[in-house]
Amino acid sequence: MSMTLEVSKALNEKLSTLAQVNGTSLDTVLLKALTLYDVASDAKQKNHHIGILDDQQRVIAEVVGV
């Protein structure tokens, strides 16, 4: 299946930068972003939270607003 997606110049630049920095394609960046959004959405529905942990398993940031 094929789909055409029109995005703003700023979003295209961000996606391109992420793809380049991570050595991957725009498709992969979008797929990973949607996967993370799906996880965050599911967590929100279950009244759970998503965070970033350091190597000591301490929460150093929480993902909010998703």
N, C-alpha and C positions, 0 to 999 in steps of 0.2 A: 504494500500500500504506500502511496505517496501523498504528501501534504505540503502545501506552501504556507509558510508562516511569515507574516510581515511584522517586523518589530521596529522600535525606534532606533535611531542611530546610536544612542547611549547604551541601550540594551544589547545591541549587536556588538558594540565595542567591548562591553563587559563579558559577554559570552565568548567572544574571540580571545580575549585576554585569558580567561579561565582555561579555555581549551589549550592555548599555547603554553601557559605555565605548567599545566598538568600533562602535556604531551598527548593530548587526545583530540577527539573531534567535537564539533558543535553538537552533533547528535548525542554523543555520550554525556556531555555537560548537561543538556536538557533532560535526558533520561535520568541521570543521577539527581538533578534538581527536583524533578517530579516525584521520584522515589522518596527523597527526603521530605518533601511536602506531604506525601501520602502518610508517612510515618508520623509526622507532626500532627496531621489532622486526626489520625486515629488516636493518638495519645490525648489530644485535646478532648475528643468525644468521651474518653474514658476518665477524664479529669486527672490525667497524668501530666508529667512535665518532661521536657527534653533539656538536657544540659551538657556542658563540656566539662570533662574531668581532667585533672592533672594526673601525673604518674603515681600520686598517692591516693587516688580515687576521691579527691576533694573537688567539689563543684567550683569551677572558676567562672562559669558563665551559664546563663539560662536562656534558652531560645524562647522568645515571647512574640506575640502578635501574629502567629500563624494560624 
